[in-house]
Amino acid sequence: MTSASSDCQTLSPTALPSPPSLNDMPNAALFLDFDGTLVEIAPAPDAIVVDPALPALLEGLAEKLEGRLAVVSGRSLADVSRYLGTERIAMAGSHGAELRRPGSTENESLASPIPPDAEIELNRFASTRDGVLVEPKPFSVALHYRLMPEAEGEALALAGSLARALNLNVKRGKMVVELLTPGYDKGSVVAKFMEMPVFGGSRPIFLGDDITDEDAFTKVLEHEGGGVLVGPERDTAARWRLPGVAEVHAWLKAALA
């Protein structure tokens, strides 16, 4: 089964208001995308720059929210953990296919690895196109073409063909297309977190910038929460918007002031 984009309820691209202060949201739970939300998107996945104060900020917010905070990324869990350098917060990686529960240091796999042929074929494609990069993950593999945007059509066609042949899902992001194990997305892992006692009865708020975050924006609405779109206006199921990463950091810091 393939999907070129998230199936979600979208709103018209009218101006979205800024989110209220986290301090004005009783019993809030906070879910945070990584690239494009907590860190600026870079030309290559390993070229990002993480604010040295970010781990302590997230740990402080997790304590304030009594553990109701998780970073939810398309990156592998090991990769996110390496960049943030903390085991004191809950995390999910690979678009929800792996997670670390609140209060635990163990990484939990929820899906089976994708067939090796997917990575082999994407590497073959990238080897003949300067600037196209393959990012292998435990439960998905991504093809980045930010440095060669003219390769988009071929990249999407190849991903679609491989998804049909190998029974995988396709997710499109900002200058990236990804093949994933079916049944997992950021919405599904938010739902799993919400089943955990520490998140029980809370109001989930999800911050994210990309199309892959729309599954989570839709899911949090089911729990009387809302999404915060980070970046330019577009069709979205989010209720609020922040202009960029700097504004996200300012909003988070204000909750601890």
C-alpha positions, -999 to 999 in steps of 0.1 A, spaced: 0 0 0 14 34 -9 6 69 1 21 100 -16 11 121 14 -6 118 47 -43 111 48 -56 138 71 -82 164 77 -69 197 64 -81 232 69 -80 261 45 -47 280 43 -60 310 62 -38 328 87 -34 306 118 -30 322 153 0 317 175 -5 290 201 -14 301 236 12 299 263 19 264 274 12 277 309 -23 285 299 -30 249 287 -39 228 318 -27 192 317 -10 196 284 12 169 268 39 181 244 51 163 213 79 178 193 92 171 158 129 174 154 142 186 120 125 219 110 110 223 145 137 220 171 166 224 147 169 241 113 168 219 83 203 214 67 214 205 32 223 170 45 209 150 76 243 151 93 248 188 88 223 201 114 234 223 143 218 216 177 216 245 202 237 234 231 209 246 255 182 225 238 187 192 259 184 211 292 154 230 279 136 197 270 145 181 303 131 211 322 99 210 302 95 173 307 99 178 345 74 207 345 49 185 325 55 155 348 69 134 320 43 143 294 68 153 267 82 133 237 103 141 207 88 124 176 111 123 146 115 107 112 151 101 121 162 69 138 159 69 175 196 63 179 203 94 157 180 117 176 194 105 209 229 111 197 221 147 188 202 155 219 225 137 243 199 129 269 180 98 281 158 118 304 130 124 279 107 101 259 113 98 222 100 81 191 120 76 159 116 63 123 81 79 121 68 60 151 83 26 144 105 27 175 102 45 208 116 51 243 89 53 270 89 80 297 112 71 325 129 44 305 164 42 288 154 12 266 146 16 229 116 -4 218 111 -16 183 75 -17 170 80 -28 134 100 -51 113 130 -38 92 123 -30 55 136 -54 28 173 -47 19 164 -44 -17 149 -9 -10 182 5 2 201 -12 -25 179 3 -53 180 38 -38 218 36 -34 220 26 -71 199 56 -81 219 80 -59 253 68 -71 246 83 -105 232 116 -94 255 141 -76 238 156 -45 212 128 -40 217 112 -6 204 79 9 197 79 46 192 43 59 172 38 91 161 7 110 126 7 97 127 30 67 151 45 41 150 81 29 161 96 -4 172 132 -1 174 154 -32 177 189 -16 210 194 -34 196 182 -67 159 193 -68 156 184 -105 158 147 -95 124 149 -77 103 134 -105 126 104 -109 130 100 -71 92 99 -66 87 75 -95 114 51 -81 100 52 -46 65 45 -59 77 15 -79 97 1 -50 68 6 -26 45 -14 -49 70 -42 -54 80 -45 -17 47 -37 0 60 -5 16 45 29 23 58 61 8 60 94 27 70 127 11 87 155 30 107 186 22 129 175 -7 129 139 6 109 108 -2 109 79 22 100 42 21 86 29 54 72 -2 70 33 -1 66 13 7 97 35 33 114 34 71 113 37 100 137 0 98 144 1 62 154 30 67 178 12 97 194 -18 74 199 5 49 216 20 75 239 -15 86 248 -23 51 260 5 52 286 -4 62 321 17 93 323 -1 108 293 -35 96 303 -62 122 302 -38 149 290 -43 174 261 -17 167 234 0 195 215 21 185 186 47 209 170 59 200 134 68 216 101 64 189 74 37 170 56 47 139 76 35 157 108 -1 160 95 -9 125 108 0 137 143 -19 170 138 -50 150 130 -45 125 159 -42 151 186 -75 166 176 -91 133 188 -79 141 223 -90 177 224 -55 189 216 -41 207 186 -12 209 162 13 238 158 25 243 123 61 255 122 70 276 91 50 291 63 12 289 59 -1 259 40 -31 235 40 -29 218 74 -49 202 102 -29 223 127 -48 249 149 -19 273 154 14 284 138 48 295 147 70 311 120 102 290 126 126 272 148 136 304 167 100 311 176 96 275 188 125 278 212 111 311 225 77 296 230 92 266 249 114 288 270 85 311 280 69 281 296 98 278 321 101 315 327 
